[in-house]
Structure formats: C-alpha cells, structure tokens
Amino acid sequence: MKKGVMMIVVLFVAIGLLASLSYAQEAEKAIINTISERIEITGELETGFWVDSMGRKGISGRTEDTEFQLTTAALAVDAKVTDWIDVTVVPMFEVDDFFVDEGHVTIGPTDTVPVYFTAGLLYFPFGKREEYTHFPDEPLVNLPATLYLGEIWDPGFVAGITKEIPFAGLSHKITIEAFGVYPKVTDSLGNRQLDNFGFNVCYNLSGDEYKFEIGGSYINNVLNSRGIKDFFADQEITEIAGVGVLTGLTHRGFEYKRFDGPAWDGKIRTERDVDAVAAYMSAEYKNFYLTAEYMGVTEPIRSFYWEGSNVPLVTLTDSEGKSLHPHVWGVEIGAGLEDYLALPVPVEAMFRYEGSLEAQPIYGIPRNRWAIGLNVGIYKYATWSLAYAYSDYDPDYTQYNDNRTNRNLFFSQIAIKF
C-alpha cells in the first residue's frame, strides 16, 4: 500500500516537473520569437589603410604619412515596441573614441497615418552628405566634403510626413521634414536653447529600372555643424595671468594665429546666426548612378567669442580681409561592372569631383578634389574598397600659415556589415 502511494506521489511530481519544463520551454520560445520579431541588430566593422603625400609651398620634397586603423566598430539595436513606436540605439567606436552615435525614439509612420516624429540624439536631415557617396567616408579620409559643413549631430527632434502615390505605373513619394536642434553654439547672449531649426523637402520617383530623387534643405544656423566643432576641438586654450591664449593651433595640418583675450570658460558664442541651404539630386538606371550636392551659407561667417567677452576668439577672413562665405559641392558617378564583364563578384567603379569656395580655413576642405575608386564584394557581408584622390589647395590663405599646395591620397578599406 505504501509503495503504491509512493509511486502515485512520484508520478504526480514527475508530471508536474514535465509540465513546468514544457511551460518554461514555451515561455523561452515565446521570448525568443518576440526578440526576433521585435528587435533587429546590425553591425559594422571598418578597417582602413592610407598613404598620404602632401606638397607644401616653399618646401622642397613632400611630407609623407601612412596609417593603419580600426576606423569604425558599431552595433545598432532597433526595437519595434509597437507597430508605430521604434527605438534605436547605436553605440560606436571610432578612431580611439567610444560614444553613443544615435539614441532616439520614433513614433510613426503607419500604413494609415503618414506622419512621424523622432526625438533624441540623432543626425538631422540637412542635405544628404555621406548618403550621396559610395566611397569610404570619414573618419579615414575627408570624403565627402559636405560632411564638415552640413553634418548636424545633437539632441533634438524631427517631425515629418511621407506619402507615396502610385501613378501611371510609377511610384511618386514626397517627404517633408521640420527639425529642431538643441545647440552647443550659443547665441549672442550666451543662451544655449532650442533656437536651431530647419526643414528638408524631398521628391522621389521610381520605376522598374530607374530611380530619381531631388530635394533641398535649410537651417537657420549652420555654426553647430561637425566642422565648426572640429575646428575648436583642434585648438588648445590656456589661461596665462587671467588672459586666455590660443596655443598649439594645429587645425587639419596647418597653424593658426594666436589671439589674446579674457580667460576662456569652455563655451563659444557667435555674433549672429548663419543660415545655410543645401540642394541635392540623384539618379539611378540599372547599374549606373549619379549624385550631385551643393551646400553653402547665405551670409558670411564672422567672429567667434567666448561667453562673457566681446574680444574675438577667432576672426575668419579671406586674403582680402573679408569675412568668409564658404560653399562646397560634389558630383559622383559610378556603375556596377559585374554584369557587363562577367565578373564572379560584385565590382563597382566610382569617380567623384568636389570643389569649395572659402571653406579651407575653417573646414580644411581643398579647393578641388578628384577621386577614383573601386568597391569589390569579396564576401556576402564584406566589401573591399580601393581609391585614390588628388587635391589642390588655395595658396591665398597665407595669413593662416597654410602652405599646402596639393595632396595625393591612396586609401583602402575593408568593411564588414551584418
């Protein structure tokens, strides 16, 4: 009798354990399925090598430099909380620096409501920048030039509407976006507030074998761009007897003048906001593509000050003493060759021309740059890039001790994306 009771107890315990195990397995499967359905993880790893040869005015021979770098390592996590809420976080390592590249929440758009709103740390839709080049972009080499003038990266928001309209067998898509930025460059009163804003308008047309895009952007103050931040990050400012002195003024390979004034408190302000505009266009037909982009300020960039002082930290002028009025532009063409040459792997050839006006003292952008390159798909997730670029510089900026005349740059990169 006791043995029978014991066997029944053991049987019930075993059934309970099996049921618990089965439930745990089902719960685990449910969690895994939820993660696979709701969370998407993508990664990028870039390793590059470059050889740089710089010619300088009044100096015989050339300055040679080489570098091998793990340029970028990033892991992007996109979580779809609901059908209309997405969360994105992108931690990134970039040339000895680790930081969060993006972190934002997007509400919409949905199939029925074409409106969306994104808020957080993000890149703002001013121009197209690296979207319009197939060359390896920064940080290995300074391509494209529009990155420096127009890349705005800060906390803020983007509100937009996108609508796709099928008509005559083609897809027509219109996107209108407005954005606000919480800037790090203060206004004339030293206020750091949400006074940076702009908009972007874009029209897309696509068919079976071709795509076309045209658009334009505006921002009310482009002085919060990546190029301006890099300009001041390259300059060391120390306090000597209560006076701020710019020292070690090495910026993109050349030295700047020194300016004396009150002690710098780490914040800069500007005399006035500087509006900027961008226009862009791209076209694709089968394996061929063409992109073109222009960016420029609508008024001169004058002086920079540190907060609490009316003494200029930096006064930017051209060779005639006039305030700088920078403009940059670029055109790129390319084609996939594998279908025409019966190649076993994807091979893309590119040619790019970039030009600038009065952009060299601030952004280090050459007057002209020509570049040719190849992208080879060596594996499903890996691309090998090989390119050469020639640049010539404006010799008129002697007041900045900039004696560069031309530059030969050879670079190669392996990028793994998954």
C-alpha positions as a LaTeX table, in Angstrom:
\begin{tabular}{lrrr}
\hline
Residue & $x$ (\AA) & $y$ (\AA) & $z$ (\AA) \\
\hline
Met1 & 0.00 & 0.00 & 0.00 \\
Lys2 & 2.76 & 2.38 & 0.95 \\
Lys3 & 4.64 & 1.52 & $-2.24$ \\
Gly4 & 1.52 & 2.29 & $-4.29$ \\
Val5 & 1.03 & 5.65 & $-2.61$ \\
Met6 & 4.71 & 6.47 & $-3.11$ \\
Met7 & 4.52 & 5.59 & $-6.81$ \\
Ile8 & 1.46 & 7.83 & $-7.23$ \\
Val9 & 3.26 & 10.72 & $-5.49$ \\
Val10 & 6.37 & 10.26 & $-7.65$ \\
Leu11 & 4.17 & 10.10 & $-10.75$ \\
Phe12 & 2.44 & 13.39 & $-9.88$ \\
Val13 & 5.79 & 15.04 & $-9.13$ \\
Ala14 & 7.19 & 13.85 & $-12.44$ \\
Ile15 & 4.15 & 15.11 & $-14.32$ \\
Gly16 & 4.47 & 18.46 & $-12.54$ \\
Leu17 & 8.14 & 18.74 & $-13.42$ \\
Leu18 & 7.48 & 17.85 & $-17.04$ \\
Ala19 & 4.67 & 20.40 & $-17.20$ \\
Ser20 & 6.88 & 23.08 & $-15.64$ \\
Leu21 & 9.70 & 22.24 & $-18.04$ \\
Ser22 & 7.33 & 22.34 & $-21.00$ \\
Tyr23 & 5.93 & 25.69 & $-19.83$ \\
Ala24 & 9.44 & 27.08 & $-19.35$ \\
Gln25 & 10.41 & 25.94 & $-22.84$ \\
Glu26 & 7.30 & 27.50 & $-24.33$ \\
Ala27 & 7.95 & 30.73 & $-22.42$ \\
Glu28 & 11.56 & 30.74 & $-23.62$ \\
Lys29 & 10.43 & 30.15 & $-27.21$ \\
Ala30 & 7.91 & 32.98 & $-26.84$ \\
Ile31 & 10.64 & 35.33 & $-25.61$ \\
Ile32 & 13.00 & 34.31 & $-28.43$ \\
Asn33 & 10.23 & 34.75 & $-31.00$ \\
Thr34 & 9.37 & 38.17 & $-29.58$ \\
Ile35 & 13.02 & 39.25 & $-29.74$ \\
Ser36 & 13.42 & 38.01 & $-33.30$ \\
Glu37 & 10.22 & 39.76 & $-34.37$ \\
Arg38 & 10.67 & 43.00 & $-32.43$ \\
Ile39 & 14.44 & 43.58 & $-32.20$ \\
Glu40 & 16.85 & 43.88 & $-35.11$ \\
Ile41 & 20.61 & 44.02 & $-34.51$ \\
Thr42 & 23.01 & 45.15 & $-37.22$ \\
Gly43 & 26.73 & 45.70 & $-37.03$ \\
Glu44 & 29.52 & 47.42 & $-38.92$ \\
Leu45 & 33.29 & 46.95 & $-38.72$ \\
Glu46 & 35.69 & 49.03 & $-40.85$ \\
Thr47 & 39.47 & 48.73 & $-41.05$ \\
Gly48 & 41.44 & 51.07 & $-43.28$ \\
Phe49 & 44.91 & 51.92 & $-44.52$ \\
Trp50 & 46.06 & 55.11 & $-46.20$ \\
Val51 & 49.20 & 56.68 & $-47.66$ \\
Asp52 & 49.27 & 60.47 & $-47.71$ \\
Ser53 & 51.70 & 62.68 & $-49.66$ \\
Met54 & 51.46 & 66.45 & $-49.13$ \\
Gly55 & 53.17 & 69.17 & $-51.16$ \\
Arg56 & 53.89 & 72.47 & $-49.43$ \\
Lys57 & 54.80 & 75.91 & $-50.76$ \\
Gly58 & 58.44 & 76.91 & $-50.23$ \\
Ile59 & 59.44 & 73.41 & $-49.06$ \\
Ser60 & 61.33 & 71.01 & $-51.32$ \\
Gly61 & 60.15 & 67.42 & $-51.36$ \\
Arg62 & 56.87 & 66.14 & $-49.94$ \\
Thr63 & 55.53 & 65.24 & $-46.50$ \\
Glu64 & 54.73 & 61.53 & $-46.40$ \\
Asp65 & 52.46 & 59.81 & $-43.89$ \\
Thr66 & 50.83 & 56.39 & $-43.54$ \\
Glu67 & 48.27 & 54.98 & $-41.12$ \\
Phe68 & 46.50 & 51.71 & $-40.42$ \\
Gln69 & 43.36 & 51.96 & $-38.25$ \\
Leu70 & 40.33 & 50.16 & $-36.99$ \\
Thr71 & 38.28 & 53.17 & $-38.04$ \\
Thr72 & 34.74 & 52.14 & $-37.06$ \\
Ala73 & 33.04 & 49.48 & $-34.97$ \\
Ala74 & 29.31 & 49.96 & $-34.44$ \\
Leu75 & 26.36 & 47.89 & $-33.27$ \\
Ala76 & 22.88 & 49.23 & $-33.99$ \\
Val77 & 19.89 & 47.97 & $-31.99$ \\
Asp78 & 16.44 & 48.73 & $-33.42$ \\
Ala79 & 13.49 & 47.72 & $-31.26$ \\
Lys80 & 9.92 & 47.81 & $-32.55$ \\
Val81 & 7.96 & 48.43 & $-29.37$ \\
Thr82 & 4.63 & 48.53 & $-31.20$ \\
Asp83 & 3.60 & 48.86 & $-34.83$ \\
Trp84 & 4.01 & 52.63 & $-34.50$ \\
Ile85 & 6.85 & 53.09 & $-31.96$ \\
Asp86 & 10.52 & 52.31 & $-32.71$ \\
Val87 & 13.59 & 52.75 & $-30.50$ \\
Thr88 & 17.14 & 52.98 & $-31.92$ \\
Val89 & 20.46 & 52.93 & $-30.06$ \\
Val90 & 23.85 & 52.91 & $-31.84$ \\
Pro91 & 26.96 & 52.58 & $-29.63$ \\
Met92 & 30.08 & 53.21 & $-31.73$ \\
Phe93 & 33.87 & 53.06 & $-31.57$ \\
Glu94 & 35.55 & 55.49 & $-33.97$ \\
Val95 & 39.32 & 56.03 & $-34.05$ \\
Asp96 & 40.19 & 55.71 & $-30.35$ \\
Asp97 & 36.86 & 57.15 & $-29.18$ \\
Phe98 & 33.81 & 55.27 & $-27.86$ \\
Phe99 & 30.44 & 57.01 & $-27.72$ \\
Val100 & 26.72 & 56.66 & $-28.43$ \\
Asp101 & 26.29 & 57.73 & $-32.04$ \\
Glu102 & 22.49 & 57.69 & $-32.05$ \\
Gly103 & 19.75 & 57.17 & $-29.48$ \\
His104 & 16.20 & 58.14 & $-30.35$ \\
Val105 & 12.52 & 57.16 & $-30.33$ \\
Thr106 & 10.34 & 57.33 & $-33.45$ \\
Ile107 & 6.55 & 57.48 & $-33.40$ \\
Gly108 & 5.01 & 56.54 & $-36.78$ \\
Pro109 & 4.58 & 56.47 & $-39.67$ \\
Thr110 & 1.96 & 53.74 & $-40.12$ \\
Asp111 & 0.05 & 52.39 & $-43.10$ \\
Thr112 & $-2.83$ & 54.72 & $-42.34$ \\
Val113 & $-1.06$ & 57.74 & $-40.80$ \\
Pro114 & 1.95 & 59.03 & $-42.81$ \\
Val115 & 3.16 & 61.39 & $-40.06$ \\
Tyr116 & 6.19 & 60.58 & $-37.88$ \\
Phe117 & 8.11 & 62.16 & $-35.01$ \\
Thr118 & 11.68 & 61.32 & $-33.91$ \\
Ala119 & 13.31 & 62.69 & $-30.76$ \\
Gly120 & 16.68 & 62.06 & $-29.10$ \\
Leu121 & 20.32 & 62.15 & $-30.18$ \\
Leu122 & 20.41 & 61.99 & $-33.98$ \\
Tyr123 & 21.74 & 63.33 & $-37.28$ \\
Phe124 & 19.48 & 65.97 & $-38.77$ \\
Pro125 & 18.19 & 65.95 & $-42.37$ \\
Phe126 & 20.23 & 68.82 & $-43.75$ \\
Gly127 & 21.42 & 67.69 & $-47.19$ \\
Lys128 & 22.45 & 64.11 & $-47.93$ \\
Arg129 & 26.21 & 64.10 & $-47.11$ \\
Glu130 & 27.57 & 60.52 & $-46.90$ \\
Glu131 & 24.34 & 59.08 & $-48.33$ \\
Tyr132 & 25.46 & 60.50 & $-51.69$ \\
Thr133 & 28.87 & 58.84 & $-51.95$ \\
His134 & 29.88 & 55.21 & $-52.47$ \\
Phe135 & 33.47 & 55.96 & $-51.39$ \\
Pro136 & 34.56 & 55.13 & $-47.84$ \\
Asp137 & 33.67 & 58.23 & $-45.80$ \\
Glu138 & 35.18 & 59.72 & $-42.67$ \\
Pro139 & 36.98 & 59.15 & $-40.33$ \\
Leu140 & 39.64 & 57.56 & $-42.57$ \\
Val141 & 39.60 & 60.31 & $-45.22$ \\
Asn142 & 37.66 & 63.54 & $-45.54$ \\
Leu143 & 35.07 & 62.41 & $-48.08$ \\
Pro144 & 32.56 & 63.82 & $-48.73$ \\
Ala145 & 33.32 & 67.49 & $-48.11$ \\
Thr146 & 29.69 & 68.24 & $-47.25$ \\
Leu147 & 30.12 & 66.27 & $-44.00$ \\
Tyr148 & 32.09 & 69.14 & $-42.50$ \\
Leu149 & 29.80 & 71.98 & $-43.46$ \\
Gly150 & 26.42 & 70.30 & $-43.03$ \\
Glu151 & 26.54 & 67.42 & $-40.55$ \\
Ile152 & 24.46 & 68.44 & $-37.51$ \\
Trp153 & 24.65 & 65.91 & $-34.64$ \\
Asp154 & 22.97 & 66.85 & $-31.37$ \\
Pro155 & 19.86 & 66.22 & $-29.27$ \\
Gly156 & 16.66 & 67.41 & $-30.90$ \\
Phe157 & 13.66 & 66.26 & $-32.90$ \\
Val158 & 12.47 & 65.67 & $-36.46$ \\
Ala159 & 8.79 & 65.84 & $-37.43$ \\
Gly160 & 7.79 & 64.77 & $-40.90$ \\
Ile161 & 5.24 & 63.45 & $-43.31$ \\
Thr162 & 5.92 & 60.99 & $-46.12$ \\
Lys163 & 3.39 & 59.98 & $-48.72$ \\
Glu164 & 3.75 & 57.52 & $-51.60$ \\
Ile165 & 1.41 & 57.97 & $-54.57$ \\
Pro166 & 1.30 & 55.34 & $-57.34$ \\
Phe167 & 0.52 & 57.00 & $-60.67$ \\
Ala168 & 0.96 & 55.95 & $-64.31$ \\
Gly169 & 2.74 & 52.76 & $-63.30$ \\
Leu170 & 5.35 & 54.71 & $-61.28$ \\
Ser171 & 5.85 & 55.38 & $-57.58$ \\
His172 & 5.88 & 59.04 & $-56.53$ \\
Lys173 & 6.97 & 59.80 & $-52.97$ \\
Ile174 & 7.05 & 63.18 & $-51.23$ \\
Thr175 & 8.76 & 63.75 & $-47.87$ \\
Ile176 & 8.56 & 66.99 & $-45.87$ \\
Glu177 & 10.52 & 67.29 & $-42.61$ \\
Ala178 & 10.99 & 70.00 & $-39.99$ \\
Phe179 & 13.62 & 69.74 & $-37.26$ \\
Gly180 & 14.75 & 71.50 & $-34.10$ \\
Val181 & 18.23 & 71.20 & $-32.57$ \\
Tyr182 & 19.44 & 71.80 & $-29.01$ \\
Pro183 & 22.72 & 73.51 & $-29.99$ \\
Lys184 & 26.13 & 73.71 & $-28.37$ \\
Val185 & 26.96 & 77.00 & $-30.06$ \\
Thr186 & 25.25 & 79.75 & $-28.08$ \\
Asp187 & 23.65 & 82.93 & $-29.31$ \\
Ser188 & 24.91 & 86.47 & $-28.73$ \\
Leu189 & 23.52 & 86.48 & $-25.18$ \\
Gly190 & 25.21 & 83.21 & $-24.25$ \\
Asn191 & 21.96 & 81.24 & $-24.18$ \\
Arg192 & 22.02 & 77.54 & $-25.02$ \\
Gln193 & 18.49 & 76.89 & $-26.12$ \\
Leu194 & 16.37 & 75.29 & $-28.83$ \\
Asp195 & 16.94 & 78.03 & $-31.38$ \\
Asn196 & 18.35 & 75.89 & $-34.18$ \\
Phe197 & 15.74 & 74.78 & $-36.68$ \\
Gly198 & 15.33 & 73.88 & $-40.32$ \\
Phe199 & 13.45 & 71.81 & $-42.86$ \\
Asn200 & 14.01 & 69.32 & $-45.67$ \\
Val201 & 11.82 & 68.62 & $-48.73$ \\
Cys202 & 12.40 & 65.65 & $-50.99$ \\
Tyr203 & 10.69 & 64.11 & $-54.05$ \\
Asn204 & 11.35 & 60.53 & $-55.22$ \\
Leu205 & 10.31 & 58.88 & $-58.47$ \\
Ser206 & 10.93 & 55.16 & $-59.07$ \\
Gly207 & 10.15 & 52.61 & $-61.77$ \\
Asp208 & 11.25 & 49.09 & $-62.59$ \\
Glu209 & 14.77 & 50.03 & $-63.72$ \\
Tyr210 & 15.38 & 53.55 & $-62.51$ \\
Lys211 & 15.13 & 55.89 & $-59.53$ \\
Phe212 & 15.26 & 59.66 & $-59.30$ \\
Glu213 & 15.48 & 61.97 & $-56.28$ \\
Ile214 & 15.62 & 65.73 & $-55.91$ \\
Gly215 & 15.38 & 67.90 & $-52.82$ \\
Gly216 & 16.57 & 70.80 & $-50.74$ \\
Ser217 & 17.25 & 71.73 & $-47.10$ \\
Tyr218 & 17.52 & 74.86 & $-44.98$ \\
Ile219 & 18.93 & 75.51 & $-41.50$ \\
Asn220 & 18.86 & 78.81 & $-39.63$ \\
Asn221 & 22.32 & 78.35 & $-38.05$ \\
Val222 & 24.93 & 76.03 & $-39.56$ \\
Leu223 & 27.58 & 77.02 & $-36.99$ \\
Asn224 & 26.66 & 73.99 & $-34.90$ \\
Ser225 & 27.99 & 71.65 & $-37.58$ \\
Arg226 & 30.63 & 68.98 & $-37.26$ \\
Gly227 & 33.22 & 71.14 & $-39.00$ \\
Ile228 & 32.89 & 74.02 & $-36.52$ \\
Lys229 & 33.12 & 71.62 & $-33.57$ \\
Asp230 & 36.24 & 70.01 & $-35.02$ \\
Phe231 & 37.70 & 73.46 & $-35.63$ \\
Phe232 & 37.58 & 74.32 & $-31.93$ \\
Ala233 & 38.38 & 70.80 & $-30.75$ \\
Asp234 & 41.73 & 71.06 & $-32.57$ \\
Gln235 & 42.66 & 74.23 & $-30.69$ \\
Glu236 & 44.12 & 74.35 & $-27.19$ \\
Ile237 & 43.31 & 77.34 & $-25.00$ \\
Thr238 & 45.17 & 78.01 & $-21.76$ \\
Glu239 & 44.92 & 80.72 & $-19.10$ \\
Ile240 & 48.01 & 82.86 & $-18.53$ \\
Ala241 & 47.74 & 85.57 & $-15.85$ \\
Gly242 & 43.99 & 85.76 & $-16.33$ \\
Val243 & 44.27 & 86.04 & $-20.09$ \\
Gly244 & 43.08 & 83.35 & $-22.48$ \\
Val245 & 45.66 & 82.50 & $-25.10$ \\
Leu246 & 45.14 & 80.23 & $-28.10$ \\
Thr247 & 48.11 & 77.88 & $-28.22$ \\
Gly248 & 49.07 & 74.89 & $-30.28$ \\
Leu249 & 46.78 & 75.98 & $-33.07$ \\
Thr250 & 47.11 & 72.96 & $-35.32$ \\
His251 & 43.98 & 72.50 & $-37.38$ \\
Arg252 & 43.81 & 69.96 & $-40.22$ \\
Gly253 & 47.54 & 70.20 & $-40.87$ \\
Phe254 & 48.34 & 73.91 & $-40.56$ \\
Glu255 & 48.78 & 76.53 & $-37.84$ \\
Tyr256 & 46.58 & 79.46 & $-36.89$ \\
Lys257 & 47.36 & 82.87 & $-35.49$ \\
Arg258 & 47.15 & 83.49 & $-31.77$ \\
Phe259 & 44.54 & 85.73 & $-30.17$ \\
Asp260 & 44.67 & 87.16 & $-26.64$ \\
Gly261 & 41.63 & 87.91 & $-24.52$ \\
Pro262 & 39.85 & 87.11 & $-21.25$ \\
Ala263 & 40.06 & 83.59 & $-19.87$ \\
Trp264 & 38.02 & 81.13 & $-21.88$ \\
Asp265 & 35.25 & 79.32 & $-19.98$ \\
Gly266 & 34.86 & 76.45 & $-22.46$ \\
Lys267 & 31.83 & 77.85 & $-24.30$ \\
Ile268 & 31.71 & 79.77 & $-27.52$ \\
Arg269 & 29.15 & 82.14 & $-28.93$ \\
Thr270 & 28.67 & 83.84 & $-32.24$ \\
Glu271 & 27.92 & 87.39 & $-33.28$ \\
Arg272 & 24.95 & 86.19 & $-35.31$ \\
Asp273 & 23.36 & 83.04 & $-36.65$ \\
Val274 & 24.43 & 81.97 & $-40.13$ \\
Asp275 & 21.77 & 80.48 & $-42.40$ \\
Ala276 & 22.70 & 77.74 & $-44.85$ \\
Val277 & 21.00 & 75.92 & $-47.72$ \\
Ala278 & 21.56 & 72.61 & $-49.46$ \\
Ala279 & 20.33 & 71.20 & $-52.76$ \\
Tyr280 & 20.76 & 67.61 & $-53.94$ \\
Met281 & 19.84 & 65.24 & $-56.77$ \\
Ser282 & 20.45 & 61.57 & $-57.57$ \\
Ala283 & 19.56 & 59.27 & $-60.43$ \\
Glu284 & 19.91 & 55.51 & $-60.91$ \\
Tyr285 & 19.43 & 53.49 & $-64.08$ \\
Lys286 & 20.11 & 49.75 & $-63.92$ \\
Asn287 & 23.71 & 49.52 & $-62.61$ \\
Phe288 & 24.58 & 53.22 & $-63.12$ \\
Tyr289 & 24.18 & 56.07 & $-60.64$ \\
Leu290 & 24.76 & 59.84 & $-60.47$ \\
Thr291 & 24.66 & 62.06 & $-57.39$ \\
Ala292 & 25.16 & 65.81 & $-57.01$ \\
Glu293 & 25.01 & 68.04 & $-53.95$ \\
Tyr294 & 25.62 & 71.69 & $-53.07$ \\
Met295 & 25.87 & 73.38 & $-49.65$ \\
Gly296 & 26.56 & 76.98 & $-48.79$ \\
Val297 & 25.95 & 79.73 & $-46.27$ \\
Thr298 & 23.72 & 82.65 & $-47.18$ \\
Glu299 & 25.80 & 85.22 & $-45.29$ \\
Pro300 & 29.43 & 85.48 & $-44.18$ \\
Ile301 & 30.80 & 83.74 & $-41.09$ \\
Arg302 & 32.26 & 86.48 & $-38.91$ \\
Ser303 & 33.88 & 86.20 & $-35.47$ \\
Phe304 & 33.61 & 83.67 & $-32.65$ \\
Tyr305 & 33.69 & 84.78 & $-29.00$ \\
Trp306 & 33.80 & 83.04 & $-25.67$ \\
Glu307 & 30.95 & 83.74 & $-23.30$ \\
Gly308 & 31.23 & 86.88 & $-21.20$ \\
Ser309 & 33.61 & 88.59 & $-23.60$ \\
Asn310 & 33.43 & 90.87 & $-26.62$ \\
Val311 & 37.01 & 90.02 & $-27.63$ \\
Pro312 & 37.05 & 87.73 & $-30.69$ \\
Leu313 & 38.30 & 84.24 & $-30.06$ \\
Val314 & 38.81 & 83.73 & $-33.80$ \\
Thr315 & 38.24 & 86.16 & $-36.65$ \\
Leu316 & 37.89 & 84.39 & $-40.01$ \\
Thr317 & 38.71 & 86.34 & $-43.16$ \\
Asp318 & 39.87 & 85.71 & $-46.71$ \\
Ser319 & 43.03 & 87.13 & $-48.30$ \\
Glu320 & 41.29 & 90.49 & $-48.81$ \\
Gly321 & 40.21 & 90.77 & $-45.16$ \\
Lys322 & 36.55 & 89.98 & $-45.86$ \\
Ser323 & 34.54 & 87.55 & $-43.73$ \\
Leu324 & 34.45 & 84.00 & $-45.06$ \\
His325 & 31.48 & 82.86 & $-47.12$ \\
Pro326 & 32.05 & 79.09 & $-47.60$ \\
His327 & 30.38 & 76.92 & $-50.25$ \\
Val328 & 31.04 & 73.26 & $-51.13$ \\
Trp329 & 29.73 & 70.98 & $-53.85$ \\
Gly330 & 30.30 & 67.49 & $-55.18$ \\
Val331 & 29.37 & 65.28 & $-58.13$ \\
Glu332 & 29.79 & 61.49 & $-58.26$ \\
Ile333 & 29.15 & 58.89 & $-60.96$ \\
Gly334 & 29.55 & 55.14 & $-60.78$ \\
Ala335 & 28.48 & 51.80 & $-62.19$ \\
Gly336 & 28.33 & 48.14 & $-61.26$ \\
Leu337 & 30.56 & 46.21 & $-63.69$ \\
Glu338 & 29.89 & 42.56 & $-62.86$ \\
Asp339 & 27.04 & 42.11 & $-65.34$ \\
Tyr340 & 28.97 & 43.67 & $-68.22$ \\
Leu341 & 32.35 & 41.99 & $-67.63$ \\
Ala342 & 31.04 & 38.62 & $-66.38$ \\
Leu343 & 32.86 & 39.04 & $-63.08$ \\
Pro344 & 32.41 & 36.43 & $-60.33$ \\
Val345 & 31.88 & 39.05 & $-57.59$ \\
Pro346 & 30.16 & 42.47 & $-57.47$ \\
Val347 & 32.53 & 45.25 & $-58.60$ \\
Glu348 & 31.62 & 48.94 & $-58.58$ \\
Ala349 & 33.71 & 51.72 & $-60.14$ \\
Met350 & 33.31 & 55.36 & $-58.98$ \\
Phe351 & 34.54 & 58.82 & $-59.93$ \\
Arg352 & 33.98 & 61.90 & $-57.75$ \\
Tyr353 & 34.75 & 65.61 & $-58.08$ \\
Glu354 & 34.42 & 68.08 & $-55.20$ \\
Gly355 & 35.01 & 71.81 & $-55.10$ \\
Ser356 & 34.84 & 74.55 & $-52.49$ \\
Leu357 & 34.95 & 78.31 & $-52.07$ \\
Glu358 & 36.35 & 79.93 & $-48.89$ \\
Ala359 & 35.93 & 76.66 & $-46.96$ \\
Gln360 & 39.61 & 75.85 & $-46.47$ \\
Pro361 & 40.43 & 77.94 & $-43.34$ \\
Ile362 & 37.54 & 76.52 & $-41.28$ \\
Tyr363 & 36.93 & 73.03 & $-42.61$ \\
Gly364 & 40.26 & 72.19 & $-44.23$ \\
Ile365 & 38.41 & 71.40 & $-47.47$ \\
Pro366 & 40.62 & 71.74 & $-50.59$ \\
Arg367 & 39.72 & 73.99 & $-53.49$ \\
Asn368 & 39.39 & 70.98 & $-55.84$ \\
Arg369 & 39.43 & 67.23 & $-55.28$ \\
Trp370 & 39.25 & 64.39 & $-57.83$ \\
Ala371 & 38.86 & 60.79 & $-56.71$ \\
Ile372 & 38.54 & 57.38 & $-58.39$ \\
Gly373 & 37.78 & 54.12 & $-56.65$ \\
Leu374 & 36.55 & 50.53 & $-56.69$ \\
Asn375 & 34.26 & 48.60 & $-54.34$ \\
Val376 & 34.61 & 44.82 & $-54.53$ \\
Gly377 & 32.20 & 42.44 & $-52.79$ \\
Ile378 & 34.69 & 39.84 & $-51.56$ \\
Tyr379 & 32.10 & 38.06 & $-49.42$ \\
Lys380 & 28.40 & 38.28 & $-48.66$ \\
Tyr381 & 28.92 & 40.72 & $-45.80$ \\
Ala382 & 32.36 & 42.13 & $-46.69$ \\
Thr383 & 33.40 & 44.85 & $-49.14$ \\
Trp384 & 36.93 & 45.83 & $-50.09$ \\
Ser385 & 37.43 & 49.43 & $-51.25$ \\
Leu386 & 40.42 & 50.86 & $-53.07$ \\
Ala387 & 40.67 & 54.52 & $-54.08$ \\
Tyr388 & 42.94 & 57.42 & $-54.97$ \\
Ala389 & 42.26 & 61.14 & $-54.51$ \\
Tyr390 & 44.16 & 64.22 & $-55.67$ \\
Ser391 & 43.51 & 67.62 & $-54.05$ \\
Asp392 & 44.78 & 71.13 & $-54.72$ \\
Tyr393 & 44.62 & 73.94 & $-52.17$ \\
Asp394 & 44.14 & 77.68 & $-52.39$ \\
Pro395 & 47.53 & 79.40 & $-51.90$ \\
Asp396 & 45.93 & 82.69 & $-50.80$ \\
Tyr397 & 45.44 & 81.72 & $-47.14$ \\
Thr398 & 48.94 & 82.69 & $-46.02$ \\
Gln399 & 47.53 & 84.56 & $-43.02$ \\
Tyr400 & 46.65 & 81.14 & $-41.56$ \\
Asn401 & 50.18 & 79.82 & $-42.17$ \\
Asp402 & 48.65 & 77.31 & $-44.54$ \\
Asn403 & 51.33 & 76.42 & $-47.06$ \\
Arg404 & 49.69 & 73.33 & $-48.55$ \\
Thr405 & 49.64 & 73.20 & $-52.34$ \\
Asn406 & 48.45 & 69.69 & $-53.27$ \\
Arg407 & 47.81 & 66.26 & $-51.79$ \\
Asn408 & 47.95 & 62.72 & $-53.11$ \\
Leu409 & 45.95 & 60.24 & $-51.05$ \\
Phe410 & 45.76 & 56.49 & $-51.60$ \\
Phe411 & 43.44 & 54.57 & $-49.31$ \\
Ser412 & 41.97 & 51.11 & $-48.89$ \\
Gln413 & 39.32 & 49.76 & $-46.56$ \\
Ile414 & 37.60 & 46.50 & $-45.66$ \\
Ala415 & 34.06 & 46.96 & $-44.36$ \\
Ile416 & 32.03 & 44.14 & $-42.81$ \\
Lys417 & 28.32 & 44.73 & $-42.35$ \\
Phe418 & 25.81 & 42.27 & $-40.98$ \\
\hline
\end{tabular}
